[in-house]
């Protein structure tokens, strides 16, 4: 599952990592490449929107196999016809990613025991920052010596292989029937809308970090090498936090919503430190911002899945839409602010982190919903 998330993320992270070489060959500037990458998250928003209206398929593995084959086609188009393929590939790859994520969440809820689901969600979401590290490492190992086109082609080949693995597994793993296939259309309640808003504002923070942390650190006085090492350490910390947070939610040592609130609060402190300047403060801010401001994803989707048993794919489609919208808007808005104000642009990002924190507090309140003539109450602790 983590490998699927890594591979379906490559249409945005590989072009982002190799953008200098791609731009040099095509004559593209930073602005155009930024627009291309934003298309991925717009596609993800559309894919999640479509997914929310679909019933859970009997064999989720088939959906994941098709998703990986579509991703392979997107990467191949980028390599073969980059002037058009980069635009089409990021949009199509993003749509495949956004559509597949709710179905992978459904598969985790079906196949994992209740005491390991939080860990499974954390591991799957840890694959996103892991993908950024893999794509970054691919630049010196593959892109520079062999060219970016060959690297994209190799990634497409890996998607095909992994897609065939999912395709074959559909006949060997028995399908599990849940009432999700006959349940009425999901109507989002206050809790689900609040979690989706938290994902929106949280992704605005996280993707601004991914796009502009290094330039902030270097403009603040750090060398490029030191800044890159700091950014890499922060990304690695995010991987650890996402997995650990999922595991902690399984053990019951911390309730889900208070843990989400603490993570967003830590991210808020981190982005405030990035805005204040000073090397020591910015290093601490980078680690806090990444750990909290981008470490929440697995727990947030898990909270939405638990709140809607049997309709986990539809519920997490809503949170995925929020994340995709924030991921699209964050770098575009932050880039404009940073160009005008420098490091002070982290103040409005901090405000977004505060909005995410408020949204979690709203989601934590008990929710009363009526389903099939009965009233159910979901407490705020799980």
LUMSE-243245 format. One record per residue (C-alpha): residue number from 1; chain; x, z, y. Coordinates in nm, 2 decimals, m for minus. Layout:
% LUMSE-243245
+-----+-------+--------+--------+--------+
:   n : chain :      X :      Z :      Y :
+-----+-------+--------+--------+--------+
: NUM :     A :      X :      Z :      Y :
...
+-----+-------+--------+--------+--------+
***
This chain:
% LUMSE-243245
+-----+-------+--------+--------+--------+
:   n : chain :      X :      Z :      Y :
+-----+-------+--------+--------+--------+
:   1 :     A :   0.00 :   0.00 :   0.00 :
:   2 :     A :   0.28 :   0.09 :   0.24 :
:   3 :     A :   0.45 :  m0.24 :   0.15 :
:   4 :     A :   0.13 :  m0.43 :   0.24 :
:   5 :     A :   0.12 :  m0.26 :   0.58 :
:   6 :     A :   0.48 :  m0.35 :   0.65 :
:   7 :     A :   0.44 :  m0.71 :   0.55 :
:   8 :     A :   0.12 :  m0.76 :   0.75 :
:   9 :     A :   0.29 :  m0.61 :   1.05 :
:  10 :     A :   0.58 :  m0.87 :   1.05 :
:  11 :     A :   0.40 :  m1.13 :   1.26 :
:  12 :     A :   0.43 :  m0.90 :   1.56 :
:  13 :     A :   0.75 :  m0.70 :   1.49 :
:  14 :     A :   0.97 :  m0.99 :   1.37 :
:  15 :     A :   0.91 :  m1.20 :   1.69 :
:  16 :     A :   0.95 :  m0.89 :   1.89 :
:  17 :     A :   1.29 :  m0.80 :   1.73 :
:  18 :     A :   1.42 :  m1.16 :   1.75 :
:  19 :     A :   1.26 :  m1.25 :   2.08 :
:  20 :     A :   1.60 :  m1.30 :   2.25 :
:  21 :     A :   1.71 :  m1.58 :   2.01 :
:  22 :     A :   1.36 :  m1.73 :   2.00 :
:  23 :     A :   1.33 :  m1.74 :   2.37 :
:  24 :     A :   1.68 :  m1.89 :   2.41 :
:  25 :     A :   1.59 :  m2.18 :   2.17 :
:  26 :     A :   1.24 :  m2.24 :   2.31 :
:  27 :     A :   1.32 :  m2.17 :   2.68 :
:  28 :     A :   1.06 :  m1.89 :   2.69 :
:  29 :     A :   1.09 :  m1.59 :   2.92 :
:  30 :     A :   1.00 :  m1.23 :   2.86 :
:  31 :     A :   0.65 :  m1.28 :   3.01 :
:  32 :     A :   0.55 :  m1.55 :   2.77 :
:  33 :     A :   0.68 :  m1.37 :   2.47 :
:  34 :     A :   0.49 :  m1.06 :   2.58 :
:  35 :     A :   0.17 :  m1.27 :   2.59 :
:  36 :     A :   0.24 :  m1.40 :   2.24 :
:  37 :     A :   0.28 :  m1.05 :   2.10 :
:  38 :     A :  m0.04 :  m0.93 :   2.28 :
:  39 :     A :  m0.23 :  m1.19 :   2.08 :
:  40 :     A :  m0.15 :  m1.01 :   1.76 :
:  41 :     A :  m0.34 :  m0.70 :   1.87 :
:  42 :     A :  m0.62 :  m0.91 :   2.01 :
:  43 :     A :  m0.64 :  m1.07 :   1.66 :
:  44 :     A :  m0.63 :  m0.72 :   1.51 :
:  45 :     A :  m0.92 :  m0.62 :   1.73 :
:  46 :     A :  m1.12 :  m0.92 :   1.61 :
:  47 :     A :  m1.04 :  m0.86 :   1.25 :
:  48 :     A :  m1.14 :  m0.49 :   1.26 :
:  49 :     A :  m1.46 :  m0.59 :   1.44 :
:  50 :     A :  m1.54 :  m0.83 :   1.16 :
:  51 :     A :  m1.45 :  m0.58 :   0.89 :
:  52 :     A :  m1.69 :  m0.32 :   1.03 :
:  53 :     A :  m1.99 :  m0.54 :   0.93 :
:  54 :     A :  m1.87 :  m0.61 :   0.58 :
:  55 :     A :  m1.97 :  m0.41 :   0.27 :
:  56 :     A :  m1.69 :  m0.28 :   0.06 :
:  57 :     A :  m1.59 :  m0.55 :  m0.19 :
:  58 :     A :  m1.60 :  m0.47 :  m0.56 :
:  59 :     A :  m1.23 :  m0.56 :  m0.59 :
:  60 :     A :  m1.04 :  m0.46 :  m0.27 :
:  61 :     A :  m0.73 :  m0.60 :  m0.43 :
:  62 :     A :  m0.86 :  m0.95 :  m0.39 :
:  63 :     A :  m0.91 :  m0.90 :  m0.01 :
:  64 :     A :  m0.55 :  m0.76 :   0.02 :
:  65 :     A :  m0.41 :  m1.06 :  m0.17 :
:  66 :     A :  m0.59 :  m1.31 :   0.06 :
:  67 :     A :  m0.47 :  m1.11 :   0.36 :
:  68 :     A :  m0.11 :  m1.14 :   0.25 :
:  69 :     A :  m0.14 :  m1.51 :   0.18 :
:  70 :     A :  m0.29 :  m1.56 :   0.53 :
:  71 :     A :   0.01 :  m1.36 :   0.67 :
:  72 :     A :   0.25 :  m1.58 :   0.48 :
:  73 :     A :   0.09 :  m1.89 :   0.63 :
:  74 :     A :   0.12 :  m1.74 :   0.98 :
:  75 :     A :   0.49 :  m1.67 :   0.94 :
:  76 :     A :   0.55 :  m2.01 :   0.79 :
:  77 :     A :   0.38 :  m2.17 :   1.09 :
:  78 :     A :   0.60 :  m1.98 :   1.33 :
:  79 :     A :   0.91 :  m2.10 :   1.16 :
:  80 :     A :   0.80 :  m2.47 :   1.12 :
:  81 :     A :   0.62 :  m2.53 :   1.45 :
:  82 :     A :   0.72 :  m2.25 :   1.68 :
:  83 :     A :   0.58 :  m2.39 :   2.01 :
:  84 :     A :   0.23 :  m2.37 :   1.86 :
:  85 :     A :   0.29 :  m2.16 :   1.55 :
:  86 :     A :   0.40 :  m1.85 :   1.74 :
:  87 :     A :   0.07 :  m1.84 :   1.93 :
:  88 :     A :  m0.14 :  m1.93 :   1.63 :
:  89 :     A :   0.06 :  m1.71 :   1.39 :
:  90 :     A :   0.05 :  m1.39 :   1.59 :
:  91 :     A :  m0.33 :  m1.43 :   1.65 :
:  92 :     A :  m0.40 :  m1.51 :   1.28 :
:  93 :     A :  m0.16 :  m1.25 :   1.15 :
:  94 :     A :  m0.32 :  m0.99 :   1.37 :
:  95 :     A :  m0.66 :  m1.08 :   1.25 :
:  96 :     A :  m0.55 :  m1.04 :   0.89 :
:  97 :     A :  m0.39 :  m0.71 :   0.97 :
:  98 :     A :  m0.70 :  m0.57 :   1.15 :
:  99 :     A :  m0.93 :  m0.69 :   0.88 :
: 100 :     A :  m0.73 :  m0.55 :   0.59 :
: 101 :     A :  m0.66 :  m0.20 :   0.73 :
: 102 :     A :  m1.01 :  m0.06 :   0.68 :
: 103 :     A :  m1.01 :  m0.20 :   0.32 :
: 104 :     A :  m0.68 :  m0.04 :   0.24 :
: 105 :     A :  m0.82 :   0.29 :   0.37 :
: 106 :     A :  m1.12 :   0.24 :   0.14 :
: 107 :     A :  m0.88 :   0.18 :  m0.15 :
: 108 :     A :  m0.69 :   0.50 :  m0.08 :
: 109 :     A :  m1.01 :   0.71 :  m0.07 :
: 110 :     A :  m1.12 :   0.55 :  m0.41 :
: 111 :     A :  m0.79 :   0.58 :  m0.60 :
: 112 :     A :  m0.63 :   0.90 :  m0.46 :
: 113 :     A :  m0.73 :   1.24 :  m0.56 :
: 114 :     A :  m0.88 :   1.46 :  m0.28 :
: 115 :     A :  m0.57 :   1.67 :  m0.26 :
: 116 :     A :  m0.34 :   1.37 :  m0.19 :
: 117 :     A :  m0.55 :   1.15 :   0.04 :
: 118 :     A :  m0.40 :   1.29 :   0.36 :
: 119 :     A :  m0.05 :   1.23 :   0.23 :
: 120 :     A :  m0.15 :   0.87 :   0.13 :
: 121 :     A :  m0.29 :   0.80 :   0.47 :
: 122 :     A :   0.02 :   0.93 :   0.64 :
: 123 :     A :   0.25 :   0.73 :   0.41 :
: 124 :     A :   0.05 :   0.41 :   0.48 :
: 125 :     A :   0.06 :   0.46 :   0.85 :
: 126 :     A :   0.43 :   0.56 :   0.84 :
: 127 :     A :   0.48 :   0.20 :   0.73 :
: 128 :     A :   0.41 :   0.08 :   1.08 :
: 129 :     A :   0.71 :   0.24 :   1.25 :
: 130 :     A :   0.91 :   0.17 :   0.93 :
: 131 :     A :   0.82 :  m0.20 :   0.99 :
: 132 :     A :   0.98 :  m0.19 :   1.33 :
: 133 :     A :   1.30 :  m0.05 :   1.18 :
: 134 :     A :   1.30 :  m0.31 :   0.90 :
: 135 :     A :   1.25 :  m0.59 :   1.15 :
: 136 :     A :   1.52 :  m0.45 :   1.38 :
: 137 :     A :   1.77 :  m0.42 :   1.10 :
: 138 :     A :   1.68 :  m0.78 :   0.99 :
: 139 :     A :   1.82 :  m0.91 :   1.33 :
: 140 :     A :   2.19 :  m0.84 :   1.26 :
: 141 :     A :   2.16 :  m0.88 :   0.89 :
: 142 :     A :   1.96 :  m1.21 :   0.87 :
: 143 :     A :   1.85 :  m1.35 :   1.21 :
: 144 :     A :   2.20 :  m1.37 :   1.37 :
: 145 :     A :   2.40 :  m1.51 :   1.07 :
: 146 :     A :   2.12 :  m1.73 :   0.92 :
: 147 :     A :   1.88 :  m1.80 :   1.20 :
: 148 :     A :   1.53 :  m1.67 :   1.28 :
: 149 :     A :   1.35 :  m1.95 :   1.12 :
: 150 :     A :   1.50 :  m1.88 :   0.78 :
: 151 :     A :   1.43 :  m1.51 :   0.82 :
: 152 :     A :   1.06 :  m1.58 :   0.90 :
: 153 :     A :   1.04 :  m1.81 :   0.59 :
: 154 :     A :   1.19 :  m1.53 :   0.37 :
: 155 :     A :   0.93 :  m1.29 :   0.51 :
: 156 :     A :   0.65 :  m1.54 :   0.43 :
: 157 :     A :   0.79 :  m1.57 :   0.07 :
: 158 :     A :   0.77 :  m1.19 :   0.03 :
: 159 :     A :   0.41 :  m1.19 :   0.15 :
: 160 :     A :   0.33 :  m1.46 :  m0.11 :
: 161 :     A :   0.49 :  m1.26 :  m0.39 :
: 162 :     A :   0.32 :  m0.93 :  m0.29 :
: 163 :     A :  m0.01 :  m1.11 :  m0.25 :
: 164 :     A :   0.02 :  m1.24 :  m0.61 :
: 165 :     A :   0.09 :  m0.89 :  m0.73 :
: 166 :     A :  m0.24 :  m0.77 :  m0.57 :
: 167 :     A :  m0.42 :  m1.07 :  m0.71 :
: 168 :     A :  m0.31 :  m1.00 :  m1.07 :
: 169 :     A :  m0.39 :  m0.62 :  m1.03 :
: 170 :     A :  m0.76 :  m0.70 :  m0.96 :
: 171 :     A :  m0.82 :  m0.76 :  m1.32 :
: 172 :     A :  m0.62 :  m0.47 :  m1.46 :
: 173 :     A :  m0.75 :  m0.20 :  m1.23 :
: 174 :     A :  m1.12 :  m0.12 :  m1.30 :
: 175 :     A :  m1.34 :  m0.15 :  m1.00 :
: 176 :     A :  m1.50 :   0.17 :  m0.87 :
: 177 :     A :  m1.86 :   0.14 :  m0.76 :
: 178 :     A :  m1.96 :   0.36 :  m0.47 :
: 179 :     A :  m2.27 :   0.39 :  m0.26 :
: 180 :     A :  m2.09 :   0.21 :   0.02 :
: 181 :     A :  m2.20 :  m0.13 :  m0.13 :
: 182 :     A :  m2.57 :  m0.03 :  m0.09 :
: 183 :     A :  m2.55 :   0.19 :   0.22 :
: 184 :     A :  m2.72 :   0.09 :   0.54 :
: 185 :     A :  m2.51 :  m0.04 :   0.83 :
: 186 :     A :  m2.30 :   0.24 :   0.98 :
: 187 :     A :  m2.41 :   0.37 :   1.31 :
: 188 :     A :  m2.12 :   0.53 :   1.49 :
: 189 :     A :  m2.20 :   0.88 :   1.61 :
: 190 :     A :  m2.03 :   1.09 :   1.88 :
: 191 :     A :  m1.75 :   1.19 :   1.65 :
: 192 :     A :  m1.66 :   0.84 :   1.54 :
: 193 :     A :  m1.67 :   0.71 :   1.90 :
: 194 :     A :  m1.45 :   1.00 :   2.02 :
: 195 :     A :  m1.20 :   0.93 :   1.74 :
: 196 :     A :  m1.20 :   0.56 :   1.83 :
: 197 :     A :  m1.14 :   0.65 :   2.20 :
: 198 :     A :  m0.85 :   0.88 :   2.09 :
: 199 :     A :  m0.70 :   0.58 :   1.89 :
: 200 :     A :  m0.74 :   0.36 :   2.20 :
: 201 :     A :  m0.56 :   0.59 :   2.44 :
: 202 :     A :  m0.31 :   0.70 :   2.17 :
: 203 :     A :  m0.22 :   0.34 :   2.10 :
: 204 :     A :  m0.18 :   0.27 :   2.47 :
: 205 :     A :   0.08 :   0.55 :   2.47 :
: 206 :     A :   0.25 :   0.45 :   2.15 :
: 207 :     A :   0.28 :   0.08 :   2.21 :
: 208 :     A :   0.41 :   0.14 :   2.56 :
: 209 :     A :   0.68 :   0.35 :   2.40 :
: 210 :     A :   0.76 :   0.08 :   2.15 :
: 211 :     A :   0.79 :  m0.18 :   2.43 :
: 212 :     A :   0.96 :   0.01 :   2.71 :
: 213 :     A :   1.14 :   0.32 :   2.59 :
: 214 :     A :   1.48 :   0.15 :   2.56 :
: 215 :     A :   1.46 :   0.00 :   2.91 :
: 216 :     A :   1.35 :   0.33 :   3.05 :
: 217 :     A :   1.65 :   0.51 :   2.89 :
: 218 :     A :   1.90 :   0.25 :   3.01 :
: 219 :     A :   1.76 :   0.24 :   3.36 :
: 220 :     A :   1.78 :   0.62 :   3.36 :
: 221 :     A :   2.16 :   0.60 :   3.31 :
: 222 :     A :   2.21 :   0.59 :   2.93 :
: 223 :     A :   2.43 :   0.32 :   2.78 :
: 224 :     A :   2.25 :   0.05 :   2.57 :
: 225 :     A :   2.40 :   0.18 :   2.25 :
: 226 :     A :   2.30 :   0.54 :   2.32 :
: 227 :     A :   1.95 :   0.43 :   2.42 :
: 228 :     A :   1.91 :   0.22 :   2.11 :
: 229 :     A :   2.03 :   0.51 :   1.89 :
: 230 :     A :   1.78 :   0.74 :   2.07 :
: 231 :     A :   1.50 :   0.50 :   2.02 :
: 232 :     A :   1.59 :   0.45 :   1.65 :
: 233 :     A :   1.60 :   0.83 :   1.60 :
: 234 :     A :   1.26 :   0.86 :   1.76 :
: 235 :     A :   1.12 :   0.59 :   1.54 :
: 236 :     A :   1.26 :   0.76 :   1.23 :
: 237 :     A :   1.10 :   1.09 :   1.34 :
: 238 :     A :   0.77 :   0.92 :   1.37 :
: 239 :     A :   0.79 :   0.81 :   1.01 :
: 240 :     A :   0.86 :   1.17 :   0.90 :
: 241 :     A :   0.59 :   1.32 :   1.12 :
: 242 :     A :   0.32 :   1.08 :   0.99 :
: 243 :     A :   0.40 :   1.16 :   0.63 :
: 244 :     A :   0.44 :   1.53 :   0.69 :
: 245 :     A :   0.11 :   1.55 :   0.89 :
: 246 :     A :  m0.08 :   1.39 :   0.60 :
: 247 :     A :   0.08 :   1.63 :   0.35 :
: 248 :     A :  m0.01 :   1.93 :   0.57 :
: 249 :     A :  m0.37 :   1.82 :   0.60 :
: 250 :     A :  m0.39 :   1.81 :   0.22 :
: 251 :     A :  m0.25 :   2.16 :   0.17 :
: 252 :     A :  m0.50 :   2.31 :   0.42 :
: 253 :     A :  m0.23 :   2.48 :   0.62 :
: 254 :     A :  m0.37 :   2.31 :   0.93 :
: 255 :     A :  m0.71 :   2.17 :   1.01 :
: 256 :     A :  m0.72 :   1.81 :   1.09 :
: 257 :     A :  m0.86 :   1.82 :   1.45 :
: 258 :     A :  m0.64 :   2.10 :   1.58 :
: 259 :     A :  m0.34 :   1.92 :   1.43 :
: 260 :     A :  m0.44 :   1.60 :   1.61 :
: 261 :     A :  m0.49 :   1.79 :   1.94 :
: 262 :     A :  m0.14 :   1.95 :   1.90 :
: 263 :     A :   0.02 :   1.61 :   1.83 :
: 264 :     A :  m0.14 :   1.45 :   2.14 :
: 265 :     A :  m0.04 :   1.75 :   2.35 :
: 266 :     A :   0.32 :   1.71 :   2.23 :
: 267 :     A :   0.31 :   1.34 :   2.32 :
: 268 :     A :   0.17 :   1.43 :   2.66 :
: 269 :     A :   0.46 :   1.66 :   2.73 :
: 270 :     A :   0.71 :   1.39 :   2.61 :
: 271 :     A :   0.58 :   1.12 :   2.84 :
: 272 :     A :   0.58 :   1.36 :   3.13 :
: 273 :     A :   0.95 :   1.43 :   3.06 :
: 274 :     A :   1.02 :   1.05 :   3.05 :
: 275 :     A :   0.87 :   1.02 :   3.40 :
: 276 :     A :   1.08 :   1.30 :   3.55 :
: 277 :     A :   1.42 :   1.13 :   3.48 :
: 278 :     A :   1.75 :   1.29 :   3.37 :
: 279 :     A :   1.92 :   1.20 :   3.05 :
: 280 :     A :   1.86 :   1.53 :   2.86 :
: 281 :     A :   1.50 :   1.54 :   2.96 :
: 282 :     A :   1.44 :   1.18 :   2.87 :
: 283 :     A :   1.60 :   1.22 :   2.52 :
: 284 :     A :   1.37 :   1.52 :   2.46 :
: 285 :     A :   1.08 :   1.33 :   2.60 :
: 286 :     A :   1.15 :   1.03 :   2.38 :
: 287 :     A :   1.15 :   1.25 :   2.06 :
: 288 :     A :   0.84 :   1.44 :   2.16 :
: 289 :     A :   0.65 :   1.13 :   2.28 :
: 290 :     A :   0.72 :   0.94 :   1.96 :
: 291 :     A :   0.66 :   1.24 :   1.72 :
: 292 :     A :   0.33 :   1.34 :   1.89 :
: 293 :     A :   0.22 :   1.04 :   2.09 :
: 294 :     A :   0.27 :   0.80 :   1.80 :
: 295 :     A :   0.26 :   1.03 :   1.50 :
: 296 :     A :  m0.11 :   1.08 :   1.48 :
: 297 :     A :  m0.23 :   0.75 :   1.32 :
: 298 :     A :  m0.26 :   0.85 :   0.96 :
: 299 :     A :  m0.44 :   1.18 :   1.04 :
: 300 :     A :  m0.68 :   1.01 :   1.28 :
: 301 :     A :  m0.79 :   0.74 :   1.03 :
: 302 :     A :  m0.81 :   1.00 :   0.76 :
: 303 :     A :  m1.04 :   1.21 :   0.98 :
: 304 :     A :  m1.28 :   0.92 :   1.03 :
: 305 :     A :  m1.28 :   0.83 :   0.66 :
: 306 :     A :  m1.36 :   1.19 :   0.55 :
: 307 :     A :  m1.65 :   1.21 :   0.80 :
: 308 :     A :  m1.82 :   0.91 :   0.64 :
: 309 :     A :  m1.79 :   0.93 :   0.26 :
: 310 :     A :  m1.87 :   0.61 :   0.09 :
: 311 :     A :  m1.84 :   0.41 :   0.41 :
: 312 :     A :  m1.47 :   0.48 :   0.48 :
: 313 :     A :  m1.39 :   0.11 :   0.54 :
: 314 :     A :  m1.66 :   0.08 :   0.81 :
: 315 :     A :  m1.57 :   0.41 :   0.98 :
: 316 :     A :  m1.20 :   0.33 :   0.99 :
: 317 :     A :  m1.28 :  m0.02 :   1.12 :
: 318 :     A :  m1.41 :   0.15 :   1.44 :
: 319 :     A :  m1.09 :   0.36 :   1.48 :
: 320 :     A :  m0.88 :   0.05 :   1.40 :
: 321 :     A :  m1.07 :  m0.14 :   1.68 :
: 322 :     A :  m0.98 :   0.14 :   1.92 :
: 323 :     A :  m0.61 :   0.13 :   1.82 :
: 324 :     A :  m0.60 :  m0.25 :   1.85 :
: 325 :     A :  m0.75 :  m0.25 :   2.20 :
: 326 :     A :  m0.50 :   0.02 :   2.31 :
: 327 :     A :  m0.21 :  m0.17 :   2.15 :
: 328 :     A :  m0.31 :  m0.48 :   2.35 :
: 329 :     A :  m0.37 :  m0.32 :   2.68 :
: 330 :     A :  m0.08 :  m0.06 :   2.68 :
: 331 :     A :   0.23 :  m0.29 :   2.71 :
: 332 :     A :   0.05 :  m0.53 :   2.95 :
: 333 :     A :  m0.06 :  m0.26 :   3.19 :
: 334 :     A :   0.26 :  m0.06 :   3.16 :
: 335 :     A :   0.48 :  m0.36 :   3.22 :
: 336 :     A :   0.31 :  m0.42 :   3.55 :
: 337 :     A :   0.34 :  m0.05 :   3.65 :
: 338 :     A :   0.70 :  m0.03 :   3.55 :
: 339 :     A :   0.80 :  m0.34 :   3.74 :
: 340 :     A :   0.65 :  m0.18 :   4.05 :
: 341 :     A :   0.73 :   0.19 :   4.01 :
: 342 :     A :   1.01 :   0.23 :   3.75 :
: 343 :     A :   1.00 :   0.55 :   3.54 :
: 344 :     A :   0.70 :   0.68 :   3.74 :
: 345 :     A :   0.49 :   0.44 :   3.53 :
: 346 :     A :   0.50 :   0.71 :   3.26 :
: 347 :     A :   0.26 :   0.92 :   3.47 :
: 348 :     A :  m0.04 :   0.70 :   3.41 :
: 349 :     A :   0.06 :   0.68 :   3.04 :
: 350 :     A :   0.06 :   1.06 :   3.04 :
: 351 :     A :  m0.29 :   1.05 :   3.18 :
: 352 :     A :  m0.39 :   0.83 :   2.89 :
: 353 :     A :  m0.24 :   1.08 :   2.65 :
: 354 :     A :  m0.45 :   1.35 :   2.82 :
: 355 :     A :  m0.76 :   1.13 :   2.76 :
: 356 :     A :  m0.67 :   1.11 :   2.39 :
: 357 :     A :  m0.64 :   1.49 :   2.38 :
: 358 :     A :  m0.99 :   1.53 :   2.54 :
: 359 :     A :  m1.13 :   1.28 :   2.30 :
: 360 :     A :  m1.00 :   1.48 :   2.00 :
: 361 :     A :  m1.15 :   1.79 :   2.14 :
: 362 :     A :  m1.49 :   1.62 :   2.17 :
: 363 :     A :  m1.46 :   1.49 :   1.82 :
: 364 :     A :  m1.38 :   1.84 :   1.69 :
: 365 :     A :  m1.73 :   1.97 :   1.78 :
: 366 :     A :  m1.97 :   1.98 :   1.49 :
: 367 :     A :  m2.18 :   1.66 :   1.45 :
: 368 :     A :  m2.53 :   1.65 :   1.31 :
: 369 :     A :  m2.63 :   1.32 :   1.16 :
: 370 :     A :  m2.94 :   1.21 :   0.96 :
: 371 :     A :  m2.89 :   0.99 :   0.66 :
: 372 :     A :  m3.16 :   0.88 :   0.42 :
: 373 :     A :  m3.40 :   1.14 :   0.55 :
: 374 :     A :  m3.17 :   1.44 :   0.53 :
: 375 :     A :  m2.96 :   1.61 :   0.79 :
: 376 :     A :  m2.59 :   1.68 :   0.73 :
: 377 :     A :  m2.36 :   1.88 :   0.95 :
: 378 :     A :  m1.99 :   1.80 :   0.97 :
: 379 :     A :  m1.78 :   2.09 :   1.10 :
: 380 :     A :  m1.49 :   2.05 :   1.33 :
: 381 :     A :  m1.21 :   2.17 :   1.10 :
: 382 :     A :  m1.18 :   1.89 :   0.85 :
+-----+-------+--------+--------+--------+
***
